[in-house]
Amino acid sequence: MTYSVILPNQHTLELPNLTLRAIQQAKAKYATPLWQFRAEKVLKLGGHQWIYPHDVTTARELFALHPIGLTVTAWKLFNRGWAGAMEAYWLDTVTYPNHPRHWGPQVMPLVDEDENSQQIGWLRFEQSTVIDDNFAVFVQFTLLDLFAPRALPVEYL
């Protein structure tokens, strides 16, 4: 079975079977969407939500080869609203004095759900879809920094 996703920039993504199975297993827990929109301050990914690269270990290997940025694709269930948080990070220098603004706008923390929701990097959000029939949302971002899990700074909680 093939499953195609069309991103806002019209790039078509063919989902690997492993990803499709993970989405279907996650969706099976819900008869209807849990929410239509949820504001979030970080992008939290579990190992099963990475599409390309297919996991954190591979992302680390590729990032070592491409330290100026790696394009990553992942999925989440249900619509998420990261835009408000990213705007605050960029503009609010009092609340977020140590935010890496040198990477420009649309930058937010990347958190590993499999590592006690610790921060593992920084990303620049590029694009996302809206919820599909499987309740999935597909996101694409540029990985700007990737490091060993560490506590997420309190201002991002």
Solvent accessible surface area in square Angstrom, and as a share of the most:
residue,aa,sasa,rsa
1,M,171,0.76
2,T,117,0.68
3,Y,47,0.18
4,S,60,0.39
5,V,11,0.06
6,I,106,0.54
7,L,1,0.01
8,P,77,0.48
9,N,94,0.48
10,Q,134,0.59
11,H,93,0.41
12,T,69,0.40
13,L,25,0.12
14,E,100,0.45
15,L,11,0.05
16,P,60,0.38
17,N,85,0.44
18,L,118,0.59
19,T,7,0.04
20,L,8,0.04
21,R,126,0.46
22,A,16,0.12
23,I,1,0.00
24,Q,73,0.33
25,Q,126,0.56
26,A,14,0.11
27,K,60,0.25
28,A,87,0.67
29,K,158,0.67
30,Y,68,0.26
31,A,104,0.81
32,T,93,0.54
33,P,41,0.26
34,L,101,0.50
35,W,55,0.19
36,Q,112,0.50
37,F,134,0.56
38,R,108,0.39
39,A,78,0.60
40,E,27,0.12
41,K,73,0.31
42,V,10,0.06
43,L,0,0.00
44,K,74,0.31
45,L,1,0.01
46,G,1,0.01
47,G,28,0.27
48,H,100,0.45
49,Q,12,0.05
50,W,7,0.02
51,I,10,0.05
52,Y,114,0.43
53,P,1,0.01
54,H,107,0.48
55,D,43,0.22
56,V,22,0.12
57,T,86,0.50
58,T,29,0.17
59,A,0,0.00
60,R,84,0.31
61,E,106,0.47
62,L,39,0.19
63,F,24,0.10
64,A,77,0.60
65,L,130,0.64
66,H,88,0.39
67,P,84,0.53
68,I,169,0.86
69,G,21,0.20
70,L,14,0.07
71,T,71,0.42
72,V,0,0.00
73,T,6,0.03
74,A,0,0.00
75,W,1,0.00
76,K,6,0.02
77,L,15,0.08
78,F,4,0.02
79,N,28,0.15
80,R,38,0.14
81,G,11,0.10
82,W,7,0.02
83,A,70,0.54
84,G,53,0.51
85,A,14,0.11
86,M,3,0.01
87,E,104,0.47
88,A,37,0.29
89,Y,0,0.00
90,W,91,0.32
91,L,115,0.57
92,D,47,0.24
93,T,80,0.46
94,V,135,0.77
95,T,65,0.38
96,Y,13,0.05
97,P,80,0.51
98,N,126,0.65
99,H,11,0.05
100,P,15,0.09
101,R,53,0.19
102,H,145,0.65
103,W,65,0.23
104,G,16,0.15
105,P,66,0.42
106,Q,73,0.32
107,V,1,0.01
108,M,0,0.00
109,P,0,0.00
110,L,0,0.00
111,V,0,0.00
112,D,8,0.04
113,E,71,0.32
114,D,97,0.50
115,E,72,0.32
116,N,134,0.69
117,S,46,0.30
118,Q,48,0.21
119,Q,1,0.01
120,I,1,0.01
121,G,0,0.00
122,W,22,0.08
123,L,0,0.00
124,R,70,0.25
125,F,25,0.10
126,E,85,0.38
127,Q,22,0.10
128,S,36,0.23
129,T,25,0.14
130,V,117,0.67
131,I,38,0.19
132,D,40,0.21
133,D,126,0.65
134,N,22,0.11
135,F,21,0.09
136,A,0,0.00
137,V,3,0.02
138,F,2,0.01
139,V,0,0.00
140,Q,22,0.10
141,F,0,0.00
142,T,21,0.12
143,L,0,0.00
144,L,14,0.07
145,D,45,0.23
146,L,21,0.10
147,F,31,0.13
148,A,73,0.57
149,P,49,0.31
150,R,122,0.45
151,A,80,0.62
152,L,21,0.11
153,P,51,0.32
154,V,117,0.67
155,E,42,0.19
156,Y,5,0.02
157,L,135,0.67
